[in-house]
Amino acid sequence: MLLAIPTFRRLFIAQVVALLGTGLLTVALGLLAYDIAGSSAGAVLGTALAIKMIAYVFVAPVVSSLTNALPRKLVLVSADVVRALTALALPFVDQVWQVYVLIFVLQAASATFTPTFQAVIPSVVPDAQQYTRALTLSRLAYDLESLISPLIAAALLTVIGFHTLFVGTALGFVVSAAMVINTTLPKHVAAKSERPTTCISTFIRNPELQGLLALNTVVAAATALVVVNTVVYVRDLFGGSSSQLAVALGFYGAGSMLAALFIPRALGAIEDHTLMLAGAATAVTGTAAATFVSTLNGGSTAWIALATTWTILGVGTSMISTPSARILRRESDESTRTSIFTAQFSLSHAAFLLTYPVAGWVGAQFGQFTAATVLTGLATLAALSAARLWSRSRLSVAVSA
């Protein structure tokens, strides 16, 4: 039983609690933006999202290089402390620029915590089958957070003001830090000193990881369509309500959870490459289906089509994302694992810097049909590139053997 491993159990609880806190932060930040900026809240949130991605892409490699020789526990706890203090400071801001500064600090701390946390798990759960189950649990935690956190926030907002949600966020990070402090982590094997760009250059020279990099783009294209444009489909094209928007997003999360549940059994029968490429084909099918959905004008047919398409997108992205850490684990050792996971964290989010603007700007200027078509083309090219790269990699291994 995976949760019978004390170290993993504590780290998993730390992850879940921190995710719930992050979910409360998402709701509270939207309300704070509206409180400060009024009708310009969307622009504030859009900029905050861009700042988040910039922090993830550029801060993670730098921090990984600077903290390489430090104990993993110290890095994790320090990141949680910074996140908690930043969350507590947010209720006191009254200027948009202050929101931007604090969001950058908080997301820089997350860019420190997340890849370090992910790199620790393979050492805690060395067995391949158990590690796959650990990835599934982690994926389910992310999906449940996206479904449960808004419900918890809505319930809390009936009795407290939105500023108090930031306290809940801070408590989540404090509990996460406490769980890590009380956990004995495997001894960290520090790699030799390296430049911040070394982990990325090592990543992109590896054919196996190049294929994963291409699949990151597939995930980014499908996710951007959902995250950026669901509100347009529901509110503008179909004339739906806010609650229907939440339900639509729930179908995407449900699809992701459904895939995560069957992935461990599937990986017992087929290779992770095969499963992930099948996930890419599924995601491309979903983005292509979205072009049809964008031509509908509401009614039961439109809602059924949207729910089905968003579920397909959730299944496809989960089939790629959940097994991806198996490849990172296989292509690294104790001394390089943190840098490889950091590079994946940074490069996977770099793809969103491309797909978020495509989904938003193309959709706004040329319509949702065009946006879905462009994202489908991008996802298709990325999926074909991954298949070709991995085919060459297998051929190279066969020849050398």
Stockholm file with secondary structure:
# STOCKHOLM 1.0

chainA/1-401         MLLAIPTFRRLFIAQVVALLGTGLLTVALGLLAYDIAGSSAGAVLGTALAIKMIAYVFVAPVVSSLTNALPRKLVLVSADVVRALTALALPFVDQVWQVYVLIFVLQAASATFTPTFQAVIPSVVPDAQQYTRALTLSRLAYDLESLISPLIAAALLTVIGFHTLFVGTALGFVVSAAMVINTTLPKHVAAKSERPTTCISTFIRNPELQGLLALNTVVAAATALVVVNTVVYVRDLFGGSSSQLAVALGFYGAGSMLAALFIPRALGAIEDHTLMLAGAATAVTGTAAATFVSTLNGGSTAWIALATTWTILGVGTSMISTPSARILRRESDESTRTSIFTAQFSLSHAAFLLTYPVAGWVGAQFGQFTAATVLTGLATLAALSAARLWSRSRLSVAVSA
#=GR chainA/1-401 SS CGGGSHHHHHHHHHHHHHHHHHHHHHHHHHHHHHHHHGGGHHHHHHHHHHHHHHIIIIIHHHHHHHTTTSCHHHHHHHHHHHHHHHHHHGGGCCSHHHHHHHHHHHHHHHHHHHHHHHHHHHHHCCSHHHHHHHHHHHHHHHHHHHHHHHHHHHHHTTTSCTHHHHHHHHHHHHHHHHHHHTSCCCCCCCCCCCCTTHHHHHHHHCHHHHHHHHHHHHHHHHHHHHHHHHHIIIIIISCCCHHHHHHHHHHHHHHHHHHHHHHHHHHTTSCHHHHHHHHHHHHHHHHHHHHHHTTCCSSHHHHHHHHHHHHHHHHHHHHHHHHHHHHHHHTCCTTTHHHHHHHHHHHHHHHHHHHHHIIIIIHHHHCHHHHHHHHHHHHHHHHHHHHHHHHHHHHHHHHHC
#=GC SS_cons         CGGGSHHHHHHHHHHHHHHHHHHHHHHHHHHHHHHHHGGGHHHHHHHHHHHHHHIIIIIHHHHHHHTTTSCHHHHHHHHHHHHHHHHHHGGGCCSHHHHHHHHHHHHHHHHHHHHHHHHHHHHHCCSHHHHHHHHHHHHHHHHHHHHHHHHHHHHHTTTSCTHHHHHHHHHHHHHHHHHHHTSCCCCCCCCCCCCTTHHHHHHHHCHHHHHHHHHHHHHHHHHHHHHHHHHIIIIIISCCCHHHHHHHHHHHHHHHHHHHHHHHHHHTTSCHHHHHHHHHHHHHHHHHHHHHHTTCCSSHHHHHHHHHHHHHHHHHHHHHHHHHHHHHHHTCCTTTHHHHHHHHHHHHHHHHHHHHHIIIIIHHHHCHHHHHHHHHHHHHHHHHHHHHHHHHHHHHHHHHC
//
